[in-house]
Amino acid sequence: GRHPPGGPARGHARPPVRGLVDLQPFGFVLEPRYWFYGWSRTPKIRLRRAVAGQLLEARRLLPRGWDLKIWDGYRTYETQVRMIASFRKRLALSGNELLIWRYAAKPKRVMTRMDSHRTGGAVDLTLVDGKGRELDMGTDHDALVPEAALTFYERRGRDPKIRENRRILVRAMAEAGFLRYAPEWWHWASRA
């Protein structure tokens, strides 16, 4: 594939994962948050081709007019390091060492798991309505709070609209072959 202006990320002649595709031509709503934050060197959101195909299937399973808004896909080691440094700063304010360990562990240089951001096999996303407005999912992307857990709103007395939105997301993503990540409603992985 082609590299962003300014050349490839330091230390890589090309992306270390073969078969990555840019999601722009697929027509999803894209918001490359890690590029906005300055953590990623490119605004492109890329995934393995088979994973992009699964996203197309998930979109087909959504209510008429709804779509997926993609925040993140393939992630370089350098982007991961920048993201974790930011998480460490945020979590240090909480004083909770367990949270720092859980969300901000040192990244591995070599990633072999196919269901990882580092291999183009994981995606962070949300739902949008027919006008491109994000549906209420209870938290923002990368919220380091208990409410971010996928089933948090399943408990009695919690907001039923958020519960239904999350259920719709779960149904579409699971039927399309994605694996859920319990602590984060927005994170979905694939071994395809």
C-alpha positions as CSV (number, residue, x, y, z in Angstrom):
1,G,0.0,0.0,0.0
2,R,0.9,3.6,-0.2
3,H,2.3,5.6,2.7
4,P,0.9,8.8,4.1
5,P,2.6,12.1,3.3
6,G,5.9,12.2,5.0
7,G,6.7,8.6,4.4
8,P,6.2,5.4,6.4
9,A,6.3,5.4,10.2
10,R,9.8,5.4,11.6
11,G,11.3,1.9,11.5
12,H,8.9,0.5,8.9
13,A,9.4,0.4,5.1
14,R,5.7,-0.6,4.8
15,P,3.0,-1.6,7.2
16,P,4.2,-4.7,9.0
17,V,0.9,-6.5,8.2
18,R,0.0,-7.5,4.7
19,G,-3.4,-7.2,3.2
20,L,-4.6,-4.1,5.0
21,V,-7.2,-2.0,3.2
22,D,-8.2,1.6,3.7
23,L,-11.8,1.8,4.9
24,Q,-12.6,5.0,3.0
25,P,-13.9,3.3,-0.1
26,F,-16.3,1.2,1.9
27,G,-18.5,4.2,2.8
28,F,-18.4,3.9,6.6
29,V,-18.4,7.0,8.7
30,L,-14.8,7.5,9.7
31,E,-13.4,9.5,12.6
32,P,-9.7,8.7,13.0
33,R,-9.5,9.8,16.6
34,Y,-5.9,8.7,17.2
35,W,-4.8,10.8,14.3
36,F,-6.8,13.8,15.7
37,Y,-5.0,13.3,19.1
38,G,-1.6,13.2,17.4
39,W,-0.9,9.6,18.3
40,S,-1.1,8.2,14.7
41,R,0.8,9.5,11.7
42,T,-2.0,8.9,9.3
43,P,-5.7,9.7,9.1
44,K,-6.4,6.4,7.3
45,I,-8.2,3.7,9.1
46,R,-7.1,0.3,7.9
47,L,-8.1,-3.3,8.6
48,R,-7.4,-6.7,7.0
49,R,-9.6,-7.2,3.9
50,A,-11.5,-10.1,5.5
51,V,-12.3,-7.9,8.6
52,A,-13.5,-5.1,6.4
53,G,-15.8,-7.6,4.8
54,Q,-17.2,-8.6,8.2
55,L,-17.9,-4.9,8.9
56,L,-19.9,-4.7,5.6
57,E,-22.0,-7.7,6.9
58,A,-22.5,-6.0,10.3
59,R,-23.7,-2.8,8.6
60,R,-26.2,-4.9,6.6
61,L,-27.6,-6.3,9.8
62,L,-28.3,-2.8,11.3
63,P,-31.7,-1.1,11.2
64,R,-32.4,0.6,7.9
65,G,-30.5,3.9,7.6
66,W,-28.1,3.2,10.4
67,D,-24.3,2.9,9.9
68,L,-21.1,2.2,11.7
69,K,-18.7,5.0,12.7
70,I,-15.2,3.7,12.8
71,W,-12.7,5.3,15.2
72,D,-9.7,3.0,15.0
73,G,-8.5,-0.2,13.2
74,Y,-4.9,-1.2,12.5
75,R,-2.5,0.5,15.0
76,T,1.3,0.7,14.8
77,Y,3.5,0.0,17.8
78,E,4.3,3.7,18.0
79,T,0.7,4.7,18.1
80,Q,0.1,2.1,20.8
81,V,2.9,3.5,22.9
82,R,1.5,7.1,22.5
83,M,-2.0,5.9,23.4
84,I,-0.8,4.1,26.5
85,A,1.3,7.0,27.7
86,S,-1.9,9.2,27.5
87,F,-3.9,6.5,29.4
88,R,-1.2,6.3,32.1
89,K,-1.5,10.1,32.7
90,R,-5.3,9.9,32.9
91,L,-5.3,6.9,35.2
92,A,-2.5,8.3,37.5
93,L,-5.0,11.0,38.5
94,S,-7.3,8.3,39.8
95,G,-4.6,6.7,41.9
96,N,-6.0,3.2,41.1
97,E,-2.9,1.0,40.3
98,L,-5.2,-1.8,39.1
99,L,-6.7,0.4,36.4
100,I,-3.2,1.4,35.3
101,W,-2.2,-2.2,35.0
102,R,-5.4,-3.1,33.2
103,Y,-5.6,-0.3,30.6
104,A,-2.0,0.9,30.3
105,A,0.3,-2.1,30.3
106,K,3.4,-1.8,28.2
107,P,2.7,-2.9,24.6
108,K,4.4,-5.9,23.0
109,R,6.8,-5.1,20.1
110,V,5.8,-8.2,18.2
111,M,2.1,-9.0,18.1
112,T,1.1,-12.5,16.8
113,R,-2.6,-12.5,17.8
114,M,-4.8,-12.0,14.7
115,D,-7.6,-10.4,16.8
116,S,-5.5,-7.4,17.7
117,H,-5.4,-3.8,16.5
118,R,-1.7,-4.3,15.8
119,T,-2.5,-7.0,13.2
120,G,-5.5,-5.1,11.6
121,G,-7.9,-7.6,13.3
122,A,-9.6,-5.3,15.8
123,V,-11.8,-2.2,15.3
124,D,-13.2,0.5,17.6
125,L,-16.6,1.7,16.5
126,T,-20.1,3.0,17.4
127,L,-23.5,3.3,15.8
128,V,-24.9,6.3,13.9
129,D,-28.4,7.1,12.7
130,G,-29.5,8.0,9.2
131,K,-28.2,11.6,9.7
132,G,-24.8,10.4,10.9
133,R,-25.5,11.3,14.5
134,E,-23.9,9.0,17.1
135,L,-26.4,6.9,19.1
136,D,-26.2,7.1,22.9
137,M,-24.0,4.2,24.0
138,G,-23.6,5.5,27.6
139,T,-19.9,6.5,27.3
140,D,-17.5,7.9,24.8
141,H,-14.8,5.9,23.1
142,D,-11.9,5.0,25.4
143,A,-13.8,5.9,28.5
144,L,-11.9,4.3,31.4
145,V,-15.0,3.9,33.6
146,P,-17.1,1.0,34.7
147,E,-20.0,2.2,32.5
148,A,-17.8,1.3,29.4
149,A,-18.3,-2.5,30.1
150,L,-20.4,-4.0,27.3
151,T,-23.1,-5.4,29.7
152,F,-23.1,-2.5,32.2
153,Y,-26.6,-1.3,31.0
154,E,-28.0,-4.8,31.2
155,R,-28.6,-4.4,34.9
156,R,-32.0,-3.5,36.1
157,G,-32.7,0.2,36.5
158,R,-30.1,1.3,33.9
159,D,-31.1,3.4,30.9
160,P,-33.2,1.2,28.5
161,K,-32.3,3.2,25.4
162,I,-28.6,2.7,25.9
163,R,-29.2,-1.0,26.7
164,E,-31.2,-1.3,23.4
165,N,-28.5,0.5,21.3
166,R,-25.8,-1.8,22.7
167,R,-27.9,-4.9,22.1
168,I,-28.3,-3.8,18.4
169,L,-24.6,-3.4,18.1
170,V,-23.8,-6.7,19.8
171,R,-26.3,-8.5,17.6
172,A,-24.9,-7.1,14.3
173,M,-21.3,-7.5,15.3
174,A,-21.7,-11.1,16.7
175,E,-23.7,-12.2,13.7
176,A,-21.0,-10.8,11.4
177,G,-18.4,-13.0,13.2
178,F,-16.8,-10.5,15.6
179,L,-15.6,-11.3,19.1
180,R,-16.7,-8.9,21.9
181,Y,-14.4,-7.5,24.5
182,A,-16.3,-7.2,27.8
183,P,-14.6,-4.1,29.3
184,E,-15.2,-2.0,26.2
185,W,-18.5,-1.8,24.3
186,W,-16.7,-0.2,21.3
187,H,-13.9,-2.8,20.8
188,W,-14.6,-5.7,18.4
189,A,-12.1,-8.3,17.2
190,S,-11.8,-10.8,14.4
191,R,-9.6,-13.8,13.6
192,A,-10.7,-13.7,9.9
